[in-house]
Amino acid sequence: MFVATLAAGAVALPSIVPQPVSIRMATGSFEINPRSAIVVTRETADLGQTLRGFIAPATGFTLPVIRRASGDSIYLRIDKRLTSLGAEGYRLEVSDHKIEISAAKPAGAFYGIQTLRQLLPAGIFGPTVVKGTAWEVPCLSIEDTPRFAWRGAHLDVARYFMPKEFVLKFIDLMAMHKLNTFHWHLTDDQGWRIEIKKYPLLTQVGAWRKDSMLTYSPATFDGKPHGGFYTQDEVREVVAYAAKRFVTVVPEIEMPGHSHAAIAAYPELGNTGQKLEVGTIWGVDENVYNPEDSTIRFLQDVLSEVISLFPSKFIHVGGDEVPKKQWHESARAQALMKLRGLKDEHELQSWFIHQMDSFLTQHGRRLIGWDEILEGGLASGATVMSWRGEEGGIAAAKAGHDVVMTPGAWTYFDHYPTRDTANEPHAIGGYLPLQKVYGYEPIPASLTNLEAQHVLGAQGQIWTEYIPTPKRAEYMAYPRFSALAEVVWSPKESRNYADFRRRLDVQLQRLTLLDVNFRAPKDSD
Ligand code: ACM
């Protein structure tokens, strides 16, 4: 259901992104002033502080967060009767003397707060006091709940290390868009970015490379060393920061491919015995982990530390783009295949992922991987991220597995946002304009209703081969994540690109005040 109604004499519909399920406009407004209070319960006390923090910078008001009503107030309430709106749904009611946000769970109340921010003049997103603004919220009633549970944003920090401060900002922008799953791509051929106590060389060696590729063809390089990693304390800080914003951090530790940096740190993990330097060339790398029991133990040790840092139910093990050449040419790998009764390298890849699936399951977690994990037989508990198209997702859902839709053609935000590539910073290729993202439908048409229930949601990807800085990442990410947010949150039948563009004008004002280096879409894109 999608409802938007205007009462006689009501002002125009507000510009909320993503569009709520239902908005009923009334007349009049509530004005937040220095005498307003935020009224909380024990369960919403933290959220009261969050709301206060959102209101203070631009208004200069430090609203009291109190337990008992006093005058005109903003109420934050948990109301178990609202379970029909789900754990993330909320109701927001504004009258001329009261604002009330209620939800069955704190996550819903948090999203109500995010909507309230967007009902205020855009200046509320500014970092310093704006004088002469009436901080008015139009009288209305909103009921809202997300369409999908997995509303994801991926960030590759392996190709280019992204400072922790930027990761926190990225999470804030996600939360503003009601995105709830941060897929942190922490390891790849060109860098290992998470401290692992048992294997210090992963970061001492694997986090640093001597050069970076600027263009692939012709191959050009910047000639500059690059690197960086997150300590476990920093990882914990990011996870806690995200949790306060109802964002789950899903870490990705790539295997058995995209493992060149780890093999550079520990050559015994490779197939050739050759001493490698950390990768400097983008693309698919032949260096993959060997299938020794000791390598499986190494990876499970790594996952043990990862599990202790990340409360996420899902742990991502990569699994994409695994060239079989080194396994094919290695007498040892062939002998191990024979010993384990595996008939080809695809079965070996599947065996590898199975080892991780049972390990994660034993530890109460669930494995997720890119769609190549389907090859050679999908592990029983595995969830599939469908990136090479929709087919992997369709096959997995039909086989009864959960899927997250990440098809490149609609969700790879490293692709060019326009056909006018000559006037854009160099990108990996592709063509993914805003309107195409907006038009994406995560449920593949060939799934039955029952199979479609396995589609947990969708996610946008920021691969950083040609995205060396946070500013460039923002340029590729926004406003395409604004469009994706609506794909995964709003009812399918409410999607209307012209209306989205109208609301996006205001969203871009907000992003400007948040110092986001977005790319303003052009009609010619
Ligand atoms: C991928 O883009 N290799 C998952």
Residues whose N, C-alpha, C, O or C-beta is under 5 A from the ligand:
A	BS01	ACM	D320 W370 W387
